[in-house]
Amino acid sequence: MRIYISASFAARDRLRPMRDRLLALNYDVTSSWLNEVSRPPNMSEEIFHKKLALQDLVEATSADLMIQDTLTDSTTGGLHVEWGLGLGRFQRQLLWLVGPYKNLFHRLADEQFDSWEDLLEWLDPKVEWHPTLVMAETDWLERSEGSND
């Protein structure tokens, strides 16, 4: 499963160990922003920010699961764009929230966890997986075509 972590840029130092724990559980984490590098001296700030935004969009849409951390408030708002992007993917991406609901769109999360510890405990392979949340992209189509439930 591919996971994108969405959060305030200010939280990246706190979130790197969470990413490492997900990697240790054999999940593929697509959030390269956690290790973002400085702008190259020969690139304008405008071009650099465009490239970063495009990279985040590609990585967020390549994930099966977006986890948004709301424990640290955002000063730039990029995480709200990422959440909206995830909402627009409908059944193609699960949306989980770590931390409190910050707006009404967070209420659309598939799961909400108070802490990363709660989420990681839930994801640990020793814990029984919740099969109702694991659905291939085409499963819902086959189910809707085959029945009138």
Secondary structure, DSSP 4 states (H G I P E B T S, - for coil): -EEEEE--GGGHHHHHHHHHHHHHTT-EE--GGGGPPPPPTTS-HHHHHHHHHHHHHHHHHT-SEEEEE-SS--SS-HHHHHHHHHHHTGGGSEEEEES---SGGGGG-SEEESSHHHHHHHHSTTSPP-GGG---TTHHHHHHHH---
